[in-house]
Amino acid sequence: MKRVALLISGGGSNMLALCRDMVGDHPARPVLVASNDPTAAGLARAAALGIATAAVDHRSFNGDRAAFEAALLQPILAAEPDILCLAGFMRVLTPAFVARFEGRMLNIHPSLLPKYPGLHTHQRALDAGDTQAGCTVHEVTPVLDAGPILGQARVPILPGDTADSLSARVLVQEHRLYPAVLRRFAAGDRSPLFLT
């Protein structure tokens, strides 16, 4: 049984989708939900599911990323995870942190990578006149949003879409895609999964 730690920064909707899926015959179980924001609503949601939580406030480190990550590593390493899932974790991790979990860290990104790494993905897709948007689960590497793709789900862009309306539809697919990819990844299957 694989042990999964999840990192969040906010409400944790993807974290909840992952944790609710890790039951029964699933090859993994959640062992920790950690956040860079002690007020993140997802921490209480994880605790309500009986999952251990931890918070390390990045703001108290005054921009010292190495010191923040050293503090964040303490509860993570104590939980002894096999897999680390970024689920709405809004801090860019240093190459040294990423290297520690190389091949074992996943992230979900709200675009069809390699299109639109970084922020404001939905508005960028609309501004480009794209007909499709979506989300991607990928392995985390030191280059932002550039790791091997493990899965994608596509969402049509509709006439009159705004960044908010598109984001809401993509989020529904994120909650389908990420659990499906994690289930396969935890079982040793890294072949990409494409949902429609």
C-alpha positions in Angstrom: 0.0 0.0 0.0 1.5 3.3 -1.1 1.5 6.2 1.3 0.5 9.6 -0.2 1.1 13.1 1.2 -0.8 16.0 -0.3 0.1 19.6 -0.4 -2.5 22.3 -0.6 -2.9 26.1 -0.3 -6.6 26.6 -0.2 -9.9 24.8 -0.1 -8.5 21.5 -1.2 -11.1 20.3 -3.7 -8.6 18.2 -5.6 -7.2 16.9 -2.4 -10.7 15.8 -1.3 -11.3 14.1 -4.7 -8.0 12.2 -4.3 -8.6 11.2 -0.6 -12.2 10.1 -1.2 -10.9 7.9 -4.0 -8.2 6.2 -1.9 -10.4 3.6 -0.3 -11.3 0.0 -0.9 -9.0 -1.7 -3.5 -7.1 1.5 -4.2 -3.3 0.9 -4.0 -2.7 4.0 -1.9 -3.8 5.8 1.2 -3.5 9.4 2.3 -1.2 9.9 5.3 -0.8 13.7 5.4 -2.3 16.9 4.1 0.1 19.8 4.5 -0.3 23.5 3.6 1.7 26.7 3.4 -1.3 28.5 4.8 -2.5 27.6 8.3 -6.0 29.1 7.5 -6.4 26.9 4.4 -9.9 25.5 4.5 -8.7 22.2 3.1 -6.8 21.4 6.4 -10.1 21.2 8.3 -11.7 19.1 5.5 -8.7 16.7 5.7 -8.9 16.5 9.5 -12.7 15.7 9.2 -11.7 12.7 7.1 -9.3 11.5 9.8 -6.2 12.5 7.9 -3.2 14.0 9.7 -2.5 17.6 8.8 0.3 20.1 9.1 0.8 23.8 8.3 4.0 25.8 7.7 3.2 29.4 7.0 5.5 30.5 4.2 5.0 34.2 5.1 7.0 33.8 8.3 10.1 33.0 6.4 10.4 36.4 4.6 11.1 34.9 1.2 13.7 32.4 2.4 12.5 29.5 0.3 15.1 27.1 1.5 14.2 27.7 5.2 10.5 27.3 4.4 11.0 24.1 2.5 13.2 22.7 5.4 10.4 23.3 7.8 7.8 21.9 5.4 9.9 18.8 4.9 9.7 17.9 8.6 6.1 16.7 8.7 6.3 15.3 5.2 9.3 13.1 6.0 7.8 12.1 9.3 4.8 10.8 7.3 7.1 8.6 5.2 5.2 9.1 1.9 5.9 7.1 -1.2 4.1 9.7 -3.4 3.7 13.4 -3.0 0.7 15.1 -4.7 0.5 18.8 -5.2 -3.2 19.7 -5.2 -3.6 23.4 -5.5 -0.2 24.1 -3.8 0.6 27.6 -4.9 4.3 27.8 -4.0 7.0 27.1 -6.6 9.4 24.5 -5.1 13.1 24.7 -5.4 15.1 22.2 -7.5 16.6 20.7 -4.3 13.1 20.0 -2.9 11.9 18.5 -6.2 15.0 16.3 -6.5 14.3 14.7 -3.2 11.0 13.4 -4.5 12.0 12.8 -8.2 9.7 10.4 -9.9 7.3 10.4 -6.9 5.7 13.9 -7.1 2.6 14.7 -9.1 0.8 17.9 -9.9 -2.4 18.9 -11.6 -2.3 22.0 -13.9 -5.4 23.7 -15.4 -4.3 23.7 -19.0 -3.4 21.2 -21.8 0.3 21.3 -21.2 2.7 22.2 -22.7 0.3 25.1 -23.5 0.0 27.8 -20.8 2.3 26.8 -18.0 2.1 29.1 -14.9 -0.8 31.3 -14.0 -4.0 32.7 -15.7 -4.3 29.6 -17.9 -8.0 30.0 -18.7 -7.8 33.6 -19.8 -4.8 32.8 -21.9 -6.7 30.0 -23.7 -9.6 32.4 -24.3 -7.3 35.2 -25.5 -5.6 32.8 -27.9 -9.0 31.8 -29.5 -8.6 28.1 -28.5 -11.5 25.8 -29.0 -10.4 23.4 -26.3 -9.0 23.8 -22.8 -8.5 21.2 -20.1 -6.2 19.9 -17.4 -3.0 17.9 -17.1 -1.5 15.7 -14.4 2.2 15.5 -14.7 5.3 14.5 -12.8 7.0 17.4 -11.1 10.5 18.3 -12.3 12.6 21.4 -11.5 11.2 23.2 -14.6 7.7 24.6 -13.9 4.9 22.5 -15.3 7.3 20.7 -17.7 7.4 17.2 -16.3 6.3 14.0 -18.1 2.5 14.1 -18.8 0.6 11.3 -17.0 -2.9 12.3 -18.0 -5.1 15.0 -19.7 -8.8 15.8 -19.9 -10.2 18.1 -22.5 -13.0 20.6 -22.1 -14.6 22.4 -25.1 -14.5 26.2 -24.9 -18.0 27.5 -25.5 -19.2 30.8 -27.0 -19.5 33.4 -24.3 -17.1 31.5 -21.9 -15.3 33.6 -19.3 -12.2 32.6 -17.4 -14.5 31.8 -14.5 -17.0 29.7 -16.4 -14.2 27.8 -18.1 -12.4 27.3 -14.9 -15.5 25.8 -13.3 -15.9 23.2 -16.1 -12.2 22.3 -16.1 -12.3 21.8 -12.3 -15.0 19.1 -12.8 -12.6 17.3 -15.1 -9.7 17.8 -12.6 -11.7 15.9 -10.0 -12.1 13.0 -12.5 -8.6 13.0 -13.9 -6.3 13.3 -10.9 -7.8 10.4 -8.9 -7.7 8.2 -12.0 -4.1 9.0 -12.7 -3.0 8.6 -9.1 -4.7 5.2 -8.9 -2.7 4.0 -12.0 0.5 5.7 -10.8 0.3 4.1 -7.4 0.0 0.7 -9.1 3.1 1.4 -11.2 1.4 2.5 -14.4 2.9 5.7 -15.8 1.4 5.5 -19.2 -0.6 8.6 -20.0 -4.4 8.6 -19.5 -6.5 10.7 -21.8 -10.1 11.4 -20.8 -12.8 13.1 -22.9 
